[in-house]
Amino acid sequence: MKENSFLAPDVNLQELAARTKNYSGAELEGVVKSAVSFALNRQLSMDDLTKPVDEESIKVTMDDFLNALHEVTPAFGASTDDLERCRLNGMMDCGNRHKHIYQRAMLLVEQVKVSEGSPLVTCLLEGPSGSGKTALAATVGIDSDFPYVKIVSAESMIGLHESTKCAQIIKVFEDAYKSPLSIIILDDIERLLEYVAIGPRFSNIISQTLLVLLKRLPPKGKKLLVLGTTSEMSFLESVGICDAFSVPYQVPKLKTDDVKKVLEQLNVFAGEDIDAAAEALNDMPIKKVYMLIEMAAQGEQGGAAEAIYSGKEKIKIAHFYDCLQDVVNTIECPIPIIRVDFEKE
Ligand SMILES: Nc1ncnc2c1ncn2[C@@H]1O[C@H](COP(=O)(O)OP(=O)(O)OP(=O)(O)O)[C@@H](O)[C@H]1O
């Protein structure tokens, strides 16, 4: 393409090569074809589709290739886009307890990589909802640089029948067995098991499948790290899945010191307000901290977010307390339960 001058000067082949790690030959062909169709599309006039296309002026640009990479993803390799979606806010320093779990998980990555005696290592991250378990697991997956990292989550299997879900989970493990080093993240295991507290109910088929897969050793020469996340530890204990994981870590809510670190990094409060805001956010999961900051950053009249995130303005502490009050009130006032007395009727 370069020799025939179909490539725009901004196409950086080195960068494309780096971004197409784990693509097979057929998938690379797909990327090129898709990039060409993006370039061709630019030449078409939607007002007059019969207008001839000037073939000589078609140039495939770097943007076309980047769009094509979004369309054609490799069957193998780390699904980096899926993993990055689990940490849309990036990864902030959330204090020593979070850092400790990350370091321990990275040690497990190292163990899987070098130790001949541990072809299968399983680790469970448990903790309250929104405490950052998925983001942590995704970060370990990205930082491991393993050739195969996949996340199995209920959201990617929504509406599917139990047996189809099982087949998909088995497929992810079978694919992992083909790669020398793999990580599988089983996100929100209770959701994968269709757990409902009322009843309680769950899918026995998926539970049995996971139990077998969590104990099955990969073929010779292949190594696998399974990272599970859950906020329903007692349920997992009762179905025996908890025991199938060799190392459990508890991902905690943030304490005042941890929140202070996050607020300092966000730089949205005036220096003298940080301590008070951190104190008010004590014992909250990171997800709720972010949500509150986002709410407060809109300002009383709305539209203040840009100025606040660019550092031109700071969040007013009084408005922040108002937002906090709203959220705390919602949590503390449960939906009223209306009792219907049938006997009286
Ligand atoms: N260290 C971090 N820095 C910045 N944002 C974070 C961090 N950890 C988590 N988050 C953000 O907090 C939110 C909740 O995180 P996450 O989904 O990982 O929690 P969770 O414990 O898995 O929750 P659930 O149990 O409900 O699935 C996400 O939007 C994520 O991007």
The ligand as a Tripos MOL2 file, in Angstrom:
@<TRIPOS>MOLECULE
LIG
   31    33     1     0     0
SMALL
NO_CHARGES

@<TRIPOS>ATOM
      1 N1         -8.2460    2.8070   42.4310 N.pl3     1 LIG1
      2 C1         -9.2400    3.3770   41.7670 C.ar      1 LIG1
      3 N2         -9.0760    4.6110   41.2340 N.ar      1 LIG1
      4 C2        -10.0660    5.2090   40.5720 C.ar      1 LIG1
      5 N3        -11.2780    4.6770   40.3860 N.ar      1 LIG1
      6 C3        -11.5160    3.4620   40.8930 C.ar      1 LIG1
      7 C4        -10.5100    2.7480   41.6110 C.ar      1 LIG1
      8 N4        -11.0300    1.5680   42.0110 N.ar      1 LIG1
      9 C5        -12.2990    1.5550   41.5500 C.ar      1 LIG1
     10 N5        -12.5880    2.6810   40.8820 N.ar      1 LIG1
     11 C6        -13.8810    3.0220   40.2700 C.3       1 LIG1
     12 O1        -14.9010    2.7310   41.2050 O.3       1 LIG1
     13 C7        -16.0350    2.1620   40.5660 C.3       1 LIG1
     14 C8        -16.3810    0.8430   41.2210 C.3       1 LIG1
     15 O2        -15.3150   -0.0540   41.0730 O.3       1 LIG1
     16 P1        -15.5470   -1.6150   40.7990 P.3       1 LIG1
     17 O3        -16.6040   -1.8600   39.7720 O.co2     1 LIG1
     18 O4        -14.2030   -2.1860   40.5530 O.co2     1 LIG1
     19 O5        -16.0970   -2.0840   42.2050 O.3       1 LIG1
     20 P2        -16.5780   -3.5160   42.6160 P.3       1 LIG1
     21 O6        -16.0920   -3.7250   43.9920 O.co2     1 LIG1
     22 O7        -16.1940   -4.5240   41.5960 O.co2     1 LIG1
     23 O8        -18.1420   -3.3110   42.6190 O.3       1 LIG1
     24 P3        -19.2960   -4.4190   42.4500 P.3       1 LIG1
     25 O9        -19.1360   -5.3700   43.5760 O.co2     1 LIG1
     26 O10       -20.5490   -3.6030   42.5420 O.co2     1 LIG1
     27 O11       -19.0690   -5.0310   41.0970 O.co2     1 LIG1
     28 C9        -15.6740    2.0280   39.0900 C.3       1 LIG1
     29 O12       -16.2650    3.0980   38.3980 O.3       1 LIG1
     30 C10       -14.1620    2.1510   39.0580 C.3       1 LIG1
     31 O13       -13.7310    2.7740   37.8690 O.3       1 LIG1
@<TRIPOS>BOND
     1     1     2 1
     2     2     3 ar
     3     2     7 ar
     4     3     4 ar
     5     4     5 ar
     6     5     6 ar
     7     6     7 ar
     8     6    10 ar
     9     7     8 ar
    10     8     9 ar
    11     9    10 ar
    12    10    11 1
    13    11    12 1
    14    11    30 1
    15    12    13 1
    16    13    14 1
    17    13    28 1
    18    14    15 1
    19    15    16 1
    20    16    17 2
    21    16    18 1
    22    16    19 1
    23    19    20 1
    24    20    21 2
    25    20    22 1
    26    20    23 1
    27    23    24 1
    28    24    25 2
    29    24    26 1
    30    24    27 1
    31    28    29 1
    32    28    30 1
    33    30    31 1
@<TRIPOS>SUBSTRUCTURE
     1 LIG1         1 GROUP 0 **** ****
